[in-house]
Amino acid sequence: MEGTTHKLSIDGMTCGCCSGRLTNALNATPGILQAVISHETHSGVVITNDSISMDQIAMIVAGTGFKLRT
């Protein structure tokens, strides 16, 4: 899959429902080609096209109740 790959470290996820909610929110966002999030490793991979920024990804993460680790 072509696009820009972003590796994320995410705080606040405690279960599969958490990672599923975040995965669904990210995958529903225009500009995100694919998102795979794991609560077990507190991490994820997001593949985007050029129309979405890391700030926008951070806002989606925060909007679902979690926080990106920098």
C-alpha positions in Angstrom: 0.0 0.0 0.0 1.4 3.4 -1.0 1.3 6.3 1.4 3.1 7.7 4.4 3.5 5.4 7.4 3.3 6.8 10.9 4.2 4.7 13.9 2.3 5.8 17.0 2.8 5.3 20.8 -0.6 5.7 22.5 -1.4 6.1 26.2 -4.7 5.3 27.9 -5.9 2.1 26.1 -6.7 -0.8 28.5 -8.6 -3.3 26.4 -9.6 -4.5 22.9 -12.6 -2.2 22.9 -10.3 0.8 23.3 -8.1 -0.2 20.4 -11.1 -1.1 18.3 -12.7 2.3 18.9 -9.6 4.1 18.0 -9.0 1.9 14.9 -12.5 2.5 13.7 -12.3 6.3 14.2 -9.0 6.4 12.3 -10.1 4.2 9.5 -13.3 6.3 9.0 -11.2 9.4 8.5 -10.7 10.6 4.9 -7.0 10.6 4.1 -6.2 7.6 6.3 -5.7 4.6 4.1 -5.2 2.1 6.9 -4.9 2.1 10.7 -3.9 -0.9 12.9 -3.9 -0.2 16.7 -2.9 -2.6 19.5 -3.9 -2.0 23.2 -1.4 -4.7 24.2 1.6 -2.9 22.9 0.1 0.6 23.3 1.1 1.3 19.7 -0.2 1.5 16.2 0.6 2.1 12.6 -1.3 4.5 10.4 -0.9 4.8 6.7 -2.0 8.2 5.2 -2.1 10.0 2.0 -0.8 13.6 1.9 -4.1 15.2 2.9 -3.8 14.5 6.6 -1.2 15.7 9.1 0.1 14.2 12.4 -1.7 17.1 14.2 -5.0 15.8 12.7 -4.2 12.2 13.8 -3.4 13.5 17.3 -6.8 15.2 17.4 -8.6 12.0 16.4 -6.7 10.0 19.1 -7.5 12.7 21.7 -11.2 12.7 20.5 -11.5 9.0 21.3 -10.0 9.6 24.8 -6.4 8.6 24.3 -3.1 10.5 24.0 -0.2 10.2 21.6 3.2 9.8 23.3 5.9 11.9 21.8 
